[in-house]
Amino acid sequence: MPDAEHLGTDSVTERDLFALELDSPEALPATLGLSSPRFACLVAWDARDVEVARIAQFARKLLDAGAVYVCAWGPDCERVHDIIDEEEIGPDPPPTVDRVVMTTWHENTSLAEAIWFVLNNSWPDEGYEEGCASTLGVAIGSPQWASEIRETFSRPREFASQVLRSK
């Protein structure tokens, strides 16, 4: 199983930044070795030809590992987002919920914009704030996407400034 690669710490959010490159969703390890029990996560994945059960299994492992904010990016990311929500809430959600795992999808944006979002806007629900001191970027099936995540997570503030200047 691959290990999450620690790339540094974001000086603004004070979160440790990690990247994980997977050949398949099944390769997600049960234990990620992050520096905190909870984390924000970007999932870059082309899930168009992936069965619901495989996405749900991946989502469950990610949530069980401590994901409290998940940004989905790539072809069919809205479906990935919806399945993560279903795994978190379940088929019969209670009438009131004390805390919720936040999820977003980034269908019509570049990977750089999705990375910027997870680095700058992925603030968990108040009930999950404590212990959320890591951000993980996961690329499934794309060495190119994994490389872009590693590159930007290695220099988060320089990258954020660059994205803002280009707007």
C-alpha positions as CSV (number, residue, x, y, z in Angstrom):
1,M,0.0,0.0,0.0
2,P,1.3,3.5,-0.8
3,D,2.0,6.0,2.0
4,A,0.9,9.6,2.0
5,E,3.9,11.8,1.3
6,H,4.4,14.7,3.7
7,L,5.2,17.8,1.6
8,G,5.3,20.6,4.2
9,T,3.1,22.8,6.3
10,D,0.9,25.6,5.0
11,S,2.0,28.8,6.9
12,V,-1.4,30.3,6.7
13,T,-3.7,27.4,7.6
14,E,-1.1,25.7,9.7
15,R,-2.1,22.4,8.2
16,D,0.4,19.7,7.2
17,L,0.1,18.9,3.5
18,F,0.2,15.4,2.1
19,A,-0.1,13.8,-1.3
20,L,-1.1,10.3,-2.2
21,E,-0.9,8.7,-5.7
22,L,-3.1,5.6,-6.2
23,D,-3.4,3.3,-9.2
24,S,-7.0,2.4,-8.2
25,P,-9.4,3.4,-5.4
26,E,-8.9,0.0,-3.8
27,A,-5.3,1.0,-3.1
28,L,-6.3,3.6,-0.5
29,P,-4.7,2.3,2.8
30,A,-6.9,2.1,5.9
31,T,-4.3,4.1,7.8
32,L,-2.9,7.1,6.1
33,G,-0.2,8.2,8.5
34,L,-1.2,11.9,8.6
35,S,-0.2,14.2,11.4
36,S,-3.8,14.7,12.7
37,P,-6.9,12.4,13.2
38,R,-9.0,14.6,10.9
39,F,-8.2,16.1,7.5
40,A,-9.5,18.0,4.5
41,C,-9.1,16.1,1.2
42,L,-9.0,16.7,-2.5
43,V,-9.8,13.7,-4.6
44,A,-8.7,14.0,-8.3
45,W,-10.3,11.1,-10.2
46,D,-11.8,10.2,-13.5
47,A,-14.7,8.1,-12.2
48,R,-16.8,8.0,-15.3
49,D,-16.5,4.2,-15.7
50,V,-16.3,3.3,-12.1
51,E,-19.2,1.3,-10.5
52,V,-21.1,2.9,-7.6
53,A,-20.0,0.1,-5.2
54,R,-16.3,0.8,-5.8
55,I,-16.8,4.6,-5.3
56,A,-18.8,3.9,-2.1
57,Q,-16.1,1.5,-0.8
58,F,-13.4,4.2,-1.4
59,A,-15.6,6.9,0.2
60,R,-16.2,4.7,3.3
61,K,-12.4,4.1,3.7
62,L,-11.7,7.9,3.3
63,L,-14.4,8.8,5.8
64,D,-13.2,6.1,8.3
65,A,-9.7,7.4,8.0
66,G,-10.8,10.9,9.2
67,A,-11.9,12.9,6.2
68,V,-14.1,15.8,7.3
69,Y,-14.0,17.9,4.2
70,V,-13.8,16.3,0.8
71,C,-13.4,18.2,-2.5
72,A,-14.1,16.0,-5.6
73,W,-12.5,17.0,-8.9
74,G,-12.3,15.3,-12.3
75,P,-14.8,13.7,-14.8
76,D,-17.9,12.6,-12.9
77,C,-16.9,14.3,-9.7
78,E,-20.4,15.3,-8.9
79,R,-21.3,11.6,-8.7
80,V,-18.3,10.9,-6.5
81,H,-19.4,13.8,-4.3
82,D,-23.0,12.5,-4.0
83,I,-21.8,9.0,-3.1
84,I,-19.5,10.4,-0.4
85,D,-22.5,12.2,1.0
86,E,-24.6,9.0,0.9
87,E,-21.9,7.1,2.7
88,E,-21.7,9.8,5.4
89,I,-25.4,10.3,6.0
90,G,-26.7,6.8,5.2
91,P,-30.0,5.7,3.7
92,D,-32.1,7.0,6.6
93,P,-30.6,10.2,8.0
94,P,-31.6,11.3,11.4
95,P,-33.9,14.4,11.7
96,T,-31.1,16.4,13.3
97,V,-27.4,16.2,12.9
98,D,-24.8,17.7,15.3
99,R,-22.0,17.8,12.7
100,V,-21.6,17.1,9.1
101,V,-18.8,16.1,6.7
102,M,-18.5,18.9,4.2
103,T,-18.2,18.0,0.5
104,T,-17.8,20.0,-2.7
105,W,-17.4,19.1,-6.3
106,H,-15.4,21.1,-8.9
107,E,-16.7,20.0,-12.3
108,N,-16.0,23.1,-14.4
109,T,-12.7,24.2,-13.0
110,S,-9.1,23.3,-13.6
111,L,-7.2,21.1,-11.2
112,A,-5.2,24.1,-10.1
113,E,-8.4,25.9,-9.1
114,A,-9.6,22.8,-7.2
115,I,-6.2,22.6,-5.4
116,W,-6.5,26.3,-4.5
117,F,-9.9,25.7,-3.1
118,V,-8.9,22.8,-0.9
119,L,-5.9,24.8,0.4
120,N,-7.8,28.0,1.1
121,N,-11.5,27.2,1.6
122,S,-11.9,23.7,3.0
123,W,-12.9,24.6,6.6
124,P,-14.7,21.7,8.3
125,D,-18.0,21.9,10.2
126,E,-17.5,23.3,13.7
127,G,-18.1,19.8,15.1
128,Y,-15.0,18.5,13.2
129,E,-12.6,21.5,13.5
130,E,-10.7,20.1,16.5
131,G,-8.1,17.7,15.2
132,C,-8.3,18.8,11.6
133,A,-4.7,19.8,11.0
134,S,-3.9,18.1,7.7
135,T,-4.8,18.4,4.0
136,L,-4.5,15.4,1.8
137,G,-4.4,15.5,-2.0
138,V,-5.3,12.1,-3.6
139,A,-4.9,11.4,-7.3
140,I,-6.3,8.2,-8.6
141,G,-5.1,6.7,-11.9
142,S,-3.2,9.8,-13.1
143,P,0.5,10.4,-12.5
144,Q,0.1,13.8,-14.1
145,W,-2.5,14.9,-11.6
146,A,-0.5,13.5,-8.7
147,S,2.5,15.5,-9.9
148,E,0.5,18.7,-10.0
149,I,-0.8,18.1,-6.5
150,R,2.7,17.4,-5.2
151,E,4.1,20.4,-6.9
152,T,1.5,22.8,-5.6
153,F,1.3,21.3,-2.1
154,S,5.1,21.7,-1.9
155,R,4.7,25.5,-2.2
156,P,1.2,26.4,-1.2
157,R,1.5,30.2,-0.6
158,E,3.5,30.8,-3.7
159,F,0.9,28.7,-5.6
160,A,-2.0,30.6,-4.0
161,S,-0.5,34.0,-5.0
162,Q,0.1,32.8,-8.5
163,V,-3.5,31.7,-8.9
164,L,-4.8,35.0,-7.5
165,R,-2.6,37.0,-9.8
166,S,-3.9,35.1,-12.9
167,K,-7.5,35.9,-12.1
